[in-house]
Amino acid sequence: MSIDVGLTAKTRQRYDRIAGVYDASEAMMERFLYARWRRRLWSDVKGPQILEVGVGTGKNMPYYPAGAHVTAIDLSEGMLSRARKRANSLSLDVDLRQMDAQALAFPSASFDTVVATFVFCSVPDPIAGLRELGRVCKPEGEIRLLEHMRARNELVGRVMDIVNPIAVSIQGANINRQTVDNIQLAGLQIVRVVDLSVQGIFKLIVAKPPIQQSAAPR
Ligand SMILES: C[S@@+](CC[C@H](N)C(=O)[O-])C[C@H]1O[C@@H](n2cnc3c(N)ncnc32)[C@H](O)[C@@H]1O
């Protein structure tokens, strides 16, 4: 597997560019929808070792479970610098690092829970990134995702396909990814998919790492 270095650099630059306005641009959605969904995702997350991938400006931080050790990574230093400020203002001790989800610098089976919210719309190779989530999650651990994706209805889906290049250039996010399929292609075991909105555009997904194959048949 090889990472598209150019596209990854472009994604980083896009988020560095919009980091200053990201929270304001999402404020309405955050207030009326996302905050509720974040609370739901985090309500029974198990630690002690938690990884948040694509932490952005740290919008999930208010929901981190008390006493857990959270490591949080992002591609964009611009987003991370805002996440650092948020962690300080909430007096949270979060291990924040610049890193690419497509090539995580953690040993396999390091985390009890791995979380990502609204990230796999922008990771250049989402299947590579999702595989990495499966690799660093402990076999008995859990992966929790909150994602938007292509609508179920084919007509709406096609409109999303047409509008997608504009969405990517403005917000850095693909609006037509087929993330549930990508999760399966990455080999993760899907435990639960919760439709959060009409047309199945927003979903909460709980998954497990791939089943470990024994080295040789017996
Ligand atoms: C739409 S924002 C979501 C931020 C945050 N998770 C939230 O819920 O508000 C997407 C984030 O994913 C990050 N990202 C995109 N591709 C990435 C990659 N390959 N590795 C790590 N982070 C990535 C971006 O820098 C950005 O901060």
The ligand as a Gaussian input file, in Angstrom:
#p B3LYP/6-31G(d) Opt

LIG

0 1
 C      -14.065000      17.589000       9.173000
 S      -12.699000      17.657000      10.253000
 C      -13.347000      16.844000      11.708000
 C      -12.617000      17.260000      12.961000
 C      -13.161000      16.635000      14.267000
 N      -12.996000      15.223000      14.297000
 C      -14.601000      16.999000      14.502000
 O      -15.407000      16.097000      14.753000
 O      -14.906000      18.210000      14.462000
 C      -11.619000      16.418000       9.580000
 C      -10.288000      16.331000      10.306000
 O       -9.585000      15.170000       9.835000
 C       -8.219000      15.523000       9.675000
 N       -7.605000      14.610000       8.716000
 C       -7.855000      14.504000       7.391000
 N       -7.068000      13.565000       6.844000
 C       -6.309000      13.074000       7.847000
 C       -5.297000      12.078000       7.910000
 N       -4.893000      11.422000       6.819000
 N       -4.725000      11.831000       9.107000
 C       -5.117000      12.506000      10.222000
 N       -6.061000      13.457000      10.223000
 C       -6.660000      13.735000       9.043000
 C       -8.254000      16.966000       9.201000
 O       -7.026000      17.612000       9.373000
 C       -9.376000      17.530000      10.056000
 O       -8.900000      18.038000      11.274000

